[in-house]
Amino acid sequence: MTDPLSAFQKVLDPIDNATGGGSASAVAGAMAAALVGMVARLSKGKRGLEPDEFYAAIDSEAQTLSRQLLSGSNADSQAFLQVQAAFKYPKETEEQKARRKAMIDMAMIQATRIPLENAQTCRRVLDLEKKLKKCFNSNAASDLECADHLAKAALLGCLANVAINLSSIKDESAVQNFKKETEGLRASLHDPDLMNP
């Protein structure tokens, strides 16, 4: 099993050119989820708030989302390496050219799908935060606000990676599906119930 902290370490590595904005955005989302879990734990047992089971459920889901995003960060950098490998495939014969073209398109679709999945997970972090912000330990208000900023930045960063890859994908059906999903996620950030910056 991959060390979950390796994603964070790769983002900070000054000579790692395979770990870019998509991976960094997923790590930011993982941090946001971890903060949501922390605020949920700090809200347990506080008078006038929800039962402990409410916060335990949020904490458990937040931890799951955090792990998923750390894994998604690693997947994002691996997808970039697959794109690089596809472009290095030989193109001396017509058969090789056709094979190379197919490999590049498959790699680009994967390199677009992964940040989209990470963006969807970031959206779930925001949904969890929205659920928690109605009843939480007010002493942790700044922590929850930091989670909000990180999750929104993470979602937008992931979507930026989706957008930049679209022009390299030849499958128009895949492009349209990616655009539809991206537009929906971007529009969801205007939900008035989400915490304001």
RAPE-V171375 format. One record per backbone hydrogen bond with DSSP energy under -0.5 kcal/mol. NH is the residue of the N-H (numbers start at 1). CO is the residue of the C=O. E is the energy in kcal/mol with one decimal. If there is no record, write none. Layout:
NH&CO&E + NH&CO&E
This chain:
6&3&-1.7 + 7&4&-0.9 + 8&4&-0.5 + 9&5&-2.4 + 10&6&-2.4 + 11&7&-1.8 + 12&8&-1.5 + 13&9&-0.8 + 16&13&-1.3 + 17&15&-0.9 + 20&18&-0.9 + 24&20&-2.6 + 25&21&-2.5 + 26&22&-1.8 + 27&23&-2.0 + 28&24&-2.2 + 29&25&-2.2 + 30&26&-2.1 + 31&27&-2.3 + 32&28&-2.2 + 33&29&-2.4 + 34&30&-2.2 + 35&31&-2.1 + 36&32&-2.2 + 37&33&-2.2 + 38&34&-2.1 + 39&35&-2.6 + 40&36&-2.1 + 41&37&-2.2 + 42&38&-2.3 + 43&39&-0.8 + 43&40&-0.7 + 44&41&-1.0 + 46&43&-1.3 + 49&46&-1.7 + 54&51&-1.2 + 55&51&-1.0 + 56&52&-2.5 + 57&53&-2.1 + 58&54&-1.5 + 59&55&-2.8 + 60&56&-2.4 + 61&57&-2.2 + 62&58&-2.7 + 63&59&-2.4 + 64&60&-1.8 + 65&61&-2.6 + 66&62&-2.4 + 67&63&-2.1 + 68&64&-2.2 + 69&65&-2.2 + 70&66&-1.9 + 71&67&-2.3 + 72&68&-2.3 + 73&69&-1.8 + 74&70&-1.7 + 75&71&-2.3 + 76&72&-1.9 + 77&73&-1.7 + 78&74&-2.0 + 79&75&-2.2 + 80&76&-1.6 + 81&77&-1.7 + 82&78&-1.8 + 83&79&-1.8 + 84&80&-2.3 + 85&81&-2.4 + 86&82&-2.1 + 87&83&-2.0 + 88&84&-1.1 + 89&86&-1.2 + 97&93&-2.6 + 98&94&-2.4 + 99&95&-2.4 + 100&96&-3.0 + 101&97&-2.5 + 102&98&-2.2 + 103&99&-2.4 + 104&100&-2.6 + 105&101&-2.2 + 106&102&-2.3 + 107&103&-2.4 + 108&104&-2.7 + 109&105&-2.3 + 110&106&-2.1 + 111&107&-2.5 + 112&108&-0.9 + 112&109&-0.5 + 113&109&-2.7 + 114&110&-2.1 + 115&111&-0.5 + 116&112&-1.5 + 117&113&-2.6 + 118&114&-2.4 + 119&115&-2.4 + 120&116&-2.3 + 121&117&-1.9 + 122&118&-2.3 + 123&119&-2.0 + 124&120&-1.5 + 125&121&-1.7 + 126&122&-2.0 + 127&123&-2.1 + 128&124&-2.1 + 129&125&-2.4 + 130&126&-2.4 + 131&127&-1.8 + 132&128&-1.9 + 133&129&-2.7 + 135&132&-2.1 + 138&136&-0.6 + 140&137&-2.4 + 141&138&-1.6 + 144&140&-2.0 + 145&141&-2.2 + 146&142&-2.3 + 147&143&-2.0 + 148&144&-1.9 + 149&145&-2.4 + 150&146&-2.7 + 151&147&-2.6 + 152&148&-2.2 + 153&149&-2.4 + 154&150&-2.6 + 155&151&-2.5 + 156&152&-2.5 + 157&153&-2.5 + 158&154&-2.4 + 159&155&-2.2 + 160&156&-2.0 + 161&157&-1.5 + 162&158&-1.7 + 163&159&-2.6 + 164&160&-2.0 + 165&161&-1.0 + 165&162&-0.6 + 166&162&-0.9 + 166&163&-0.7 + 167&163&-0.5 + 168&165&-1.7 + 169&166&-1.4 + 170&168&-0.5 + 172&170&-1.0 + 175&171&-2.1 + 176&172&-2.4 + 177&173&-2.1 + 178&174&-2.5 + 179&175&-2.5 + 180&176&-2.3 + 181&177&-2.2 + 182&178&-2.6 + 183&179&-2.7 + 184&180&-1.9 + 185&181&-2.1 + 186&182&-2.7 + 187&183&-2.4 + 188&184&-1.6 + 189&185&-0.6 + 189&186&-1.0 + 190&187&-1.9 + 191&188&-1.5 + 194&191&-1.8
